[in-house]
């Protein structure tokens, strides 16, 4: 079952896409099928990458595919695209994928291979639901795809601490947690026995300026952009 933090990414609303879309470019690829199968085999090692999303008793859950089901998903989860050959076509394709929600009853990611992007270049477009990856995870993924991944390329938060740093953190953390508990319970008095304090209730009743805007389709945005470019 998903945690509360995961479940907020899944709402019964087709507009709630929450996709991360990026691309990775490299020298001309000669053996696309071998590369696809290798990536899919590696994905089998990670529970969420090999899971679909199901709903049971009103709750969303991850349900794993078998390894055989995963390998049989190759053409659907890693399709080959043959009609993208410039940045404009690539941008339009990525914008379209960004706006389209992945079906819940299947894997929550896709990798679109474009082996003939340009005469000397191939690329793949990577689309993943936010419940599977965040910005740091994507940085790590693309760093690992380079020819010579280096520690210096990782975000600082992902670099392992030295022995002394790790020891210091473990010694200081209990003291910090005690201080944080005192601060929240006694000093700030955020909540008492499940009831908000008068001060917090007053803040919640404060006037807030909220403005809702209508949903805009990609085609409307493109049309307006074309009109503005002509005026310029």
GROMACS elastic network, one bead per residue, 0.5 to 0.9 nm:
[ bonds ]
;  ai    aj funct       b0    kb
    1    59     6  0.80090   500
    1    60     6  0.71879   500
    1    62     6  0.64080   500
    1    63     6  0.86656   500
    2     5     6  0.78459   500
    2     6     6  0.57236   500
    2     7     6  0.60197   500
    2    59     6  0.82962   500
    2    60     6  0.67583   500
    2    61     6  0.54539   500
    2    62     6  0.68569   500
    3     6     6  0.52395   500
    3     7     6  0.62530   500
    3     8     6  0.89460   500
    4     7     6  0.51173   500
    4     8     6  0.64908   500
    5     8     6  0.58452   500
    5     9     6  0.77528   500
    5   131     6  0.86537   500
    6     9     6  0.58383   500
    6    10     6  0.76926   500
    6   130     6  0.88819   500
    6   131     6  0.57540   500
    6   132     6  0.87365   500
    7    10     6  0.54371   500
    7    11     6  0.79244   500
    7    59     6  0.81353   500
    7    60     6  0.65900   500
    7    61     6  0.82908   500
    7   131     6  0.81223   500
    8    11     6  0.69417   500
    8   131     6  0.87703   500
    9    16     6  0.80036   500
    9    17     6  0.86623   500
    9    18     6  0.71219   500
    9   129     6  0.85148   500
    9   130     6  0.70291   500
    9   131     6  0.61401   500
   10    13     6  0.83130   500
   10    16     6  0.75662   500
   10    17     6  0.87238   500
   10    18     6  0.88132   500
   10    60     6  0.73771   500
   10   104     6  0.87772   500
   10   131     6  0.83465   500
   11    14     6  0.81157   500
   11    16     6  0.66950   500
   12    15     6  0.89603   500
   12    16     6  0.79842   500
   13    16     6  0.55163   500
   13    17     6  0.85228   500
   14    17     6  0.69194   500
   14   100     6  0.83331   500
   14   101     6  0.66429   500
   15    18     6  0.87899   500
   15    99     6  0.77955   500
   15   100     6  0.79823   500
   15   101     6  0.73331   500
   15   215     6  0.89849   500
   16    19     6  0.89011   500
   16    99     6  0.88832   500
   16   101     6  0.71693   500
   17    98     6  0.74215   500
   17    99     6  0.63603   500
   17   100     6  0.63000   500
   17   102     6  0.74569   500
   17   129     6  0.77439   500
   17   130     6  0.88429   500
   18    98     6  0.80280   500
   18    99     6  0.85047   500
   18   101     6  0.76828   500
   18   128     6  0.86843   500
   18   129     6  0.60398   500
   18   130     6  0.56918   500
   18   131     6  0.84181   500
   19    97     6  0.81669   500
   19    98     6  0.57389   500
   19    99     6  0.77093   500
   19   100     6  0.81996   500
   19   101     6  0.73555   500
   19   102     6  0.84112   500
   19   109     6  0.88312   500
   19   127     6  0.65930   500
   19   128     6  0.56880   500
   19   130     6  0.58084   500
   20    98     6  0.69648   500
   20   126     6  0.78994   500
   20   127     6  0.56549   500
   20   128     6  0.53291   500
   20   129     6  0.61907   500
   20   130     6  0.64228   500
   20   133     6  0.82529   500
   20   134     6  0.81291   500
   20   135     6  0.86245   500
   20   138     6  0.88868   500
   21    94     6  0.66368   500
   21    95     6  0.84532   500
   21    97     6  0.74253   500
   21    98     6  0.61492   500
   21   125     6  0.70021   500
   21   126     6  0.56021   500
   21   128     6  0.66654   500
   21   129     6  0.88889   500
   22    94     6  0.76924   500
   22   124     6  0.85623   500
   22   125     6  0.57652   500
   22   126     6  0.52491   500
   22   127     6  0.66772   500
   22   138     6  0.88236   500
   23    94     6  0.86869   500
   23   123     6  0.67740   500
   23   124     6  0.55843   500
   23   126     6  0.56518   500
   23   127     6  0.86039   500
   24   122     6  0.86104   500
   24   123     6  0.54218   500
   24   124     6  0.55727   500
   24   125     6  0.66113   500
   24   126     6  0.77313   500
   24   142     6  0.73097   500
   24   145     6  0.83848   500
   25   121     6  0.69747   500
   25   122     6  0.59397   500
   25   124     6  0.68049   500
   25   125     6  0.89467   500
   26    29     6  0.78397   500
   26   120     6  0.87584   500
   26   121     6  0.59213   500
   26   122     6  0.56866   500
   26   123     6  0.61057   500
   26   146     6  0.88074   500
   27   120     6  0.60217   500
   27   122     6  0.59810   500
   27   123     6  0.83370   500
   28   115     6  0.69593   500
   28   116     6  0.75858   500
   28   117     6  0.86718   500
   28   118     6  0.81671   500
   28   119     6  0.74002   500
   28   123     6  0.83899   500
   29    32     6  0.63736   500
   29    35     6  0.89632   500
   29   115     6  0.59802   500
   29   116     6  0.82380   500
   29   120     6  0.86184   500
   29   121     6  0.74429   500
   29   122     6  0.58427   500
   29   123     6  0.84325   500
   30   115     6  0.79140   500
   31    34     6  0.56814   500
   31    35     6  0.65467   500
   31    36     6  0.89170   500
   32    35     6  0.51646   500
   32    36     6  0.61437   500
   32    37     6  0.86914   500
   32    80     6  0.86705   500
   32   113     6  0.78949   500
   32   115     6  0.70845   500
   33    36     6  0.51155   500
   33    37     6  0.61959   500
   33    38     6  0.85862   500
   34    37     6  0.52669   500
   34    38     6  0.61819   500
   34    39     6  0.87350   500
   35    38     6  0.51869   500
   35    39     6  0.63082   500
   35    40     6  0.86707   500
   36    39     6  0.52733   500
   36    40     6  0.61840   500
   36    41     6  0.86740   500
   36    74     6  0.75650   500
   36    78     6  0.68567   500
   36   111     6  0.88990   500
   36   113     6  0.84261   500
   37    40     6  0.50586   500
   37    41     6  0.61193   500
   37    42     6  0.86462   500
   37    71     6  0.76217   500
   37    74     6  0.73974   500
   38    41     6  0.52023   500
   38    42     6  0.63713   500
   38    43     6  0.87393   500
   39    42     6  0.51399   500
   39    43     6  0.62412   500
   39    44     6  0.88937   500
   40    44     6  0.65158   500
   40    70     6  0.73761   500
   40    71     6  0.68129   500
   40    73     6  0.89415   500
   40    74     6  0.73449   500
   40    77     6  0.88686   500
   40    78     6  0.84212   500
   41    44     6  0.52640   500
   41    45     6  0.74188   500
   41    67     6  0.82495   500
   41    70     6  0.82212   500
   41    71     6  0.73881   500
   42    45     6  0.56785   500
   42    46     6  0.77308   500
   43    46     6  0.56261   500
   43    47     6  0.82828   500
   43    48     6  0.88430   500
   43    49     6  0.57900   500
   43    50     6  0.65573   500
   43    70     6  0.86200   500
   44    47     6  0.71585   500
   44    49     6  0.70009   500
   44    50     6  0.57210   500
   44    65     6  0.87587   500
   44    66     6  0.84605   500
   44    67     6  0.63159   500
   44    70     6  0.70536   500
   44    71     6  0.86766   500
   45    49     6  0.81207   500
   45    50     6  0.79539   500
   46    49     6  0.54301   500
   46    50     6  0.64860   500
   46    51     6  0.88846   500
   47    50     6  0.53745   500
   47    51     6  0.62624   500
   47    62     6  0.87328   500
   47    63     6  0.88329   500
   47    64     6  0.65807   500
   47    65     6  0.87686   500
   48    52     6  0.79550   500
   48    62     6  0.71322   500
   48    63     6  0.84756   500
   48    64     6  0.73966   500
   48   107     6  0.86022   500
   48   108     6  0.85005   500
   48   131     6  0.89705   500
   48   132     6  0.66056   500
   49    52     6  0.83791   500
   49    64     6  0.85489   500
   49   107     6  0.70207   500
   49   108     6  0.73675   500
   49   109     6  0.75066   500
   49   132     6  0.73079   500
   50    63     6  0.83591   500
   50    64     6  0.56016   500
   50    65     6  0.55747   500
   50    66     6  0.78469   500
   50    67     6  0.81384   500
   50    70     6  0.66646   500
   50   107     6  0.65987   500
   50   108     6  0.86964   500
   51    62     6  0.56386   500
   51    63     6  0.50854   500
   51    65     6  0.55918   500
   51   106     6  0.73939   500
   51   107     6  0.57295   500
   51   108     6  0.75644   500
   52    61     6  0.82901   500
   52    62     6  0.56842   500
   52    63     6  0.53636   500
   52    64     6  0.62964   500
   52    65     6  0.71964   500
   52   103     6  0.89519   500
   52   104     6  0.65530   500
   52   105     6  0.54543   500
   52   108     6  0.65265   500
   53    60     6  0.66083   500
   53    61     6  0.56082   500
   53    63     6  0.61447   500
   53    64     6  0.87455   500
   53   103     6  0.84942   500
   53   105     6  0.53427   500
   53   106     6  0.65054   500
   53   107     6  0.74266   500
   53   108     6  0.76681   500
   54    59     6  0.82472   500
   54    60     6  0.56544   500
   54    61     6  0.52837   500
   54    62     6  0.62951   500
   54    63     6  0.66636   500
   54   104     6  0.65797   500
   54   105     6  0.59428   500
   54   106     6  0.86383   500
   55    58     6  0.60977   500
   55    59     6  0.53245   500
   55    61     6  0.59639   500
   55    62     6  0.87065   500
   55   104     6  0.88238   500
   55   105     6  0.89670   500
   56    59     6  0.52767   500
   56    60     6  0.64653   500
   56    61     6  0.72958   500
   57    60     6  0.85029   500
   65    68     6  0.79066   500
   65    69     6  0.57632   500
   65    70     6  0.61572   500
   65   107     6  0.87199   500
   66    69     6  0.51264   500
   66    70     6  0.62404   500
   66    71     6  0.87886   500
   67    71     6  0.62930   500
   67    72     6  0.86139   500
   68    71     6  0.52471   500
   68    72     6  0.61882   500
   68    73     6  0.86934   500
   69    72     6  0.50495   500
   69    73     6  0.62678   500
   70    73     6  0.51695   500
   70    74     6  0.72024   500
   70    77     6  0.88943   500
   71    74     6  0.57046   500
   72    75     6  0.76580   500
   72    76     6  0.86246   500
   73    76     6  0.53872   500
   73    77     6  0.57162   500
   73    78     6  0.78903   500
   74    77     6  0.53542   500
   74    78     6  0.54016   500
   74    79     6  0.72428   500
   75    78     6  0.54642   500
   75    80     6  0.78534   500
   76    79     6  0.56969   500
   76   110     6  0.80245   500
   77   107     6  0.74687   500
   77   109     6  0.71535   500
   77   111     6  0.63752   500
   77   112     6  0.79484   500
   78   110     6  0.59589   500
   78   112     6  0.54535   500
   78   113     6  0.67968   500
   79   110     6  0.81475   500
   79   111     6  0.69976   500
   79   112     6  0.52784   500
   79   113     6  0.62641   500
   79   114     6  0.88954   500
   80   111     6  0.87679   500
   80   112     6  0.58402   500
   80   114     6  0.59907   500
   80   115     6  0.76396   500
   80   124     6  0.89037   500
   81    84     6  0.70062   500
   81   112     6  0.65139   500
   81   113     6  0.59020   500
   81   114     6  0.50746   500
   81   115     6  0.77350   500
   81   116     6  0.86076   500
   82    85     6  0.82169   500
   82   113     6  0.85541   500
   82   114     6  0.61726   500
   82   115     6  0.74686   500
   82   116     6  0.66787   500
   82   117     6  0.78119   500
   83    89     6  0.83789   500
   83   114     6  0.83113   500
   83   116     6  0.84908   500
   83   117     6  0.81998   500
   84    87     6  0.83423   500
   84    88     6  0.87767   500
   84    89     6  0.55864   500
   84    90     6  0.61228   500
   84    93     6  0.83257   500
   84   114     6  0.71414   500
   84   116     6  0.79064   500
   84   117     6  0.59453   500
   84   118     6  0.87694   500
   85    88     6  0.85656   500
   85    89     6  0.67763   500
   85    90     6  0.74587   500
   85   114     6  0.86010   500
   85   116     6  0.71175   500
   85   118     6  0.57528   500
   86    89     6  0.55501   500
   86    90     6  0.62461   500
   86    91     6  0.87101   500
   86   117     6  0.69926   500
   86   118     6  0.74818   500
   87    91     6  0.59413   500
   87    92     6  0.85282   500
   88    91     6  0.51457   500
   88    92     6  0.62167   500
   88    93     6  0.85986   500
   89    92     6  0.52032   500
   89    93     6  0.61540   500
   89    94     6  0.86470   500
   90    93     6  0.51403   500
   90    94     6  0.61567   500
   90    95     6  0.85779   500
   90   125     6  0.88883   500
   91    94     6  0.51777   500
   91    95     6  0.60802   500
   91    96     6  0.85628   500
   92    95     6  0.51572   500
   92    96     6  0.61866   500
   92    97     6  0.87003   500
   93    96     6  0.51708   500
   93    97     6  0.62663   500
   93    98     6  0.86021   500
   94    97     6  0.50732   500
   94    98     6  0.60016   500
   94    99     6  0.87096   500
   94   125     6  0.75976   500
   94   127     6  0.87460   500
   95    98     6  0.50459   500
   95    99     6  0.64656   500
   95   100     6  0.89257   500
   95   218     6  0.78122   500
   96    99     6  0.53797   500
   96   100     6  0.64754   500
   96   218     6  0.77691   500
   97   100     6  0.52267   500
   97   101     6  0.79118   500
   97   127     6  0.75559   500
   98   101     6  0.77837   500
   98   127     6  0.78242   500
   99   217     6  0.89397   500
   99   218     6  0.81994   500
  101   104     6  0.85521   500
  101   129     6  0.85860   500
  102   105     6  0.87182   500
  102   106     6  0.77784   500
  102   107     6  0.80441   500
  102   108     6  0.62466   500
  102   109     6  0.75914   500
  102   110     6  0.88144   500
  102   128     6  0.88226   500
  102   129     6  0.77827   500
  103   106     6  0.59551   500
  103   107     6  0.80038   500
  103   108     6  0.76394   500
  104   107     6  0.75480   500
  104   108     6  0.72163   500
  105   108     6  0.86980   500
  106   109     6  0.87658   500
  107   110     6  0.77925   500
  108   127     6  0.84983   500
  108   128     6  0.61193   500
  108   129     6  0.55644   500
  108   130     6  0.89141   500
  108   131     6  0.84444   500
  108   132     6  0.76027   500
  109   126     6  0.77196   500
  109   127     6  0.54856   500
  109   129     6  0.61525   500
  109   132     6  0.83489   500
  110   125     6  0.80992   500
  110   126     6  0.62113   500
  110   127     6  0.51427   500
  110   128     6  0.64572   500
  111   124     6  0.63857   500
  111   125     6  0.56360   500
  111   127     6  0.62095   500
  111   128     6  0.85209   500
  112   123     6  0.85165   500
  112   124     6  0.52962   500
  112   126     6  0.65962   500
  112   127     6  0.81616   500
  113   122     6  0.79768   500
  113   123     6  0.62640   500
  113   125     6  0.65610   500
  113   126     6  0.88438   500
  114   117     6  0.56396   500
  114   122     6  0.58570   500
  114   123     6  0.52960   500
  114   124     6  0.55687   500
  114   125     6  0.78544   500
  115   118     6  0.82517   500
  115   121     6  0.73897   500
  115   123     6  0.62256   500
  115   124     6  0.78157   500
  116   119     6  0.65379   500
  116   120     6  0.80492   500
  116   121     6  0.68153   500
  116   122     6  0.57000   500
  116   123     6  0.82086   500
  117   120     6  0.81098   500
  117   121     6  0.58861   500
  117   122     6  0.52571   500
  117   123     6  0.67369   500
  118   122     6  0.67295   500
  119   122     6  0.83516   500
  128   131     6  0.83169   500
  128   132     6  0.68514   500
  128   133     6  0.70433   500
  129   132     6  0.57743   500
  129   133     6  0.69529   500
  129   134     6  0.89502   500
  130   133     6  0.52901   500
  130   134     6  0.60972   500
  131   134     6  0.78072   500
  132   137     6  0.88646   500
  133   136     6  0.78782   500
  133   137     6  0.55204   500
  133   138     6  0.66954   500
  134   137     6  0.53369   500
  134   138     6  0.63788   500
  134   139     6  0.88144   500
  135   138     6  0.52164   500
  135   139     6  0.62845   500
  135   140     6  0.87709   500
  136   139     6  0.50428   500
  136   140     6  0.62615   500
  136   141     6  0.85775   500
  136   154     6  0.86211   500
  136   155     6  0.70802   500
  136   157     6  0.89282   500
  136   158     6  0.83633   500
  137   140     6  0.51628   500
  137   141     6  0.61405   500
  137   142     6  0.87608   500
  138   142     6  0.61711   500
  138   143     6  0.83831   500
  139   142     6  0.53554   500
  139   143     6  0.59922   500
  139   144     6  0.85496   500
  139   153     6  0.86583   500
  139   154     6  0.73299   500
  139   155     6  0.77502   500
  140   143     6  0.50475   500
  140   144     6  0.60958   500
  140   145     6  0.86517   500
  140   153     6  0.83696   500
  140   154     6  0.64243   500
  140   155     6  0.80248   500
  140   158     6  0.88323   500
  141   144     6  0.52714   500
  141   145     6  0.64556   500
  142   146     6  0.67829   500
  143   146     6  0.55458   500
  143   147     6  0.88827   500
  143   148     6  0.85737   500
  143   149     6  0.57593   500
  143   150     6  0.78901   500
  143   153     6  0.66818   500
  143   154     6  0.73090   500
  144   147     6  0.79899   500
  144   148     6  0.79755   500
  144   149     6  0.55082   500
  144   150     6  0.85147   500
  145   148     6  0.84151   500
  145   149     6  0.74695   500
  146   149     6  0.56733   500
  149   152     6  0.85656   500
  149   153     6  0.70776   500
  149   154     6  0.88094   500
  150   153     6  0.54461   500
  150   154     6  0.73667   500
  151   154     6  0.54923   500
  151   155     6  0.87001   500
  151   159     6  0.72117   500
  152   155     6  0.79080   500
  152   156     6  0.83064   500
  152   159     6  0.86523   500
  153   156     6  0.87714   500
  154   157     6  0.81395   500
  154   158     6  0.64335   500
  154   159     6  0.68045   500
  155   158     6  0.55696   500
  155   159     6  0.70072   500
  156   159     6  0.54190   500
  156   160     6  0.87267   500
  157   160     6  0.81077   500
  160   166     6  0.87709   500
  161   164     6  0.79489   500
  161   165     6  0.56675   500
  161   166     6  0.57030   500
  162   165     6  0.51686   500
  162   166     6  0.60654   500
  162   167     6  0.85426   500
  163   166     6  0.51757   500
  163   167     6  0.61320   500
  163   168     6  0.86565   500
  164   167     6  0.50411   500
  164   168     6  0.61292   500
  164   169     6  0.86377   500
  165   168     6  0.51446   500
  165   169     6  0.62502   500
  165   170     6  0.87329   500
  166   169     6  0.52091   500
  166   170     6  0.63312   500
  166   171     6  0.87692   500
  167   170     6  0.52087   500
  167   171     6  0.62761   500
  167   172     6  0.87021   500
  168   171     6  0.51500   500
  168   172     6  0.61109   500
  168   173     6  0.84283   500
  169   172     6  0.52311   500
  169   173     6  0.57817   500
  170   173     6  0.54282   500
  170   174     6  0.74337   500
  171   174     6  0.67708   500
  171   175     6  0.78006   500
  172   175     6  0.54980   500
  172   176     6  0.62776   500
  172   177     6  0.88365   500
  173   177     6  0.61287   500
  173   178     6  0.86549   500
  174   177     6  0.51314   500
  174   178     6  0.62701   500
  174   179     6  0.86747   500
  175   178     6  0.52039   500
  175   179     6  0.62733   500
  175   180     6  0.86468   500
  176   179     6  0.50753   500
  176   180     6  0.60658   500
  176   181     6  0.86020   500
  177   181     6  0.61202   500
  177   182     6  0.86304   500
  178   181     6  0.51837   500
  178   182     6  0.63169   500
  178   183     6  0.86227   500
  179   182     6  0.51690   500
  179   183     6  0.60961   500
  179   184     6  0.86853   500
  180   183     6  0.50118   500
  180   184     6  0.61534   500
  180   185     6  0.85084   500
  181   184     6  0.52848   500
  181   185     6  0.59236   500
  181   186     6  0.79514   500
  182   185     6  0.53968   500
  182   186     6  0.53547   500
  182   187     6  0.66368   500
  182   188     6  0.86201   500
  183   186     6  0.57552   500
  183   188     6  0.58923   500
  183   189     6  0.79400   500
  184   187     6  0.60414   500
  184   188     6  0.50231   500
  184   189     6  0.58242   500
  184   190     6  0.60948   500
  184   191     6  0.83785   500
  185   188     6  0.63134   500
  185   190     6  0.65389   500
  185   191     6  0.72638   500
  185   192     6  0.77818   500
  186   189     6  0.53300   500
  186   190     6  0.85098   500
  187   190     6  0.85378   500
  188   191     6  0.86294   500
  189   192     6  0.69574   500
  189   196     6  0.86950   500
  189   197     6  0.72386   500
  190   196     6  0.68101   500
  190   197     6  0.68724   500
  190   199     6  0.89773   500
  190   200     6  0.73204   500
  191   194     6  0.61380   500
  191   195     6  0.57865   500
  191   197     6  0.60705   500
  191   200     6  0.84951   500
  192   195     6  0.53814   500
  192   196     6  0.64146   500
  192   197     6  0.69869   500
  193   196     6  0.83870   500
  196   199     6  0.80840   500
  196   200     6  0.61006   500
  196   201     6  0.63237   500
  197   200     6  0.53544   500
  197   201     6  0.62780   500
  197   202     6  0.86924   500
  198   201     6  0.50863   500
  198   202     6  0.61511   500
  198   203     6  0.87176   500
  199   202     6  0.52100   500
  199   203     6  0.64817   500
  199   204     6  0.88962   500
  200   203     6  0.50284   500
  200   204     6  0.62951   500
  200   205     6  0.87689   500
  201   204     6  0.50703   500
  201   205     6  0.63759   500
  201   206     6  0.88693   500
  202   205     6  0.52020   500
  202   206     6  0.64909   500
  203   206     6  0.52190   500
  203   207     6  0.88284   500
  204   207     6  0.84118   500
  205   208     6  0.86345   500
  213   216     6  0.88356   500
  216   219     6  0.83946   500
  216   220     6  0.66373   500
  216   221     6  0.70176   500
  217   220     6  0.53194   500
  217   221     6  0.64940   500
  217   222     6  0.88247   500
  218   221     6  0.50931   500
  218   222     6  0.61874   500
  218   223     6  0.85813   500
  219   222     6  0.50739   500
  219   223     6  0.60709   500
  219   224     6  0.86168   500
  220   223     6  0.50545   500
  220   224     6  0.61730   500
  220   225     6  0.85185   500
  221   224     6  0.52262   500
  221   225     6  0.60769   500
  221   226     6  0.86193   500
  222   225     6  0.50483   500
  222   226     6  0.61761   500
  222   227     6  0.86924   500
  223   226     6  0.51907   500
  223   227     6  0.63775   500
  223   228     6  0.88303   500
  224   227     6  0.50238   500
  224   228     6  0.62428   500
  224   229     6  0.86329   500
  225   228     6  0.51611   500
  225   229     6  0.61669   500
  225   230     6  0.87221   500
  226   229     6  0.51343   500
  226   230     6  0.63571   500
  226   231     6  0.87894   500
  227   230     6  0.52814   500
  227   231     6  0.64058   500
  227   232     6  0.88210   500
  228   231     6  0.50464   500
  228   232     6  0.62314   500
  229   232     6  0.51084   500
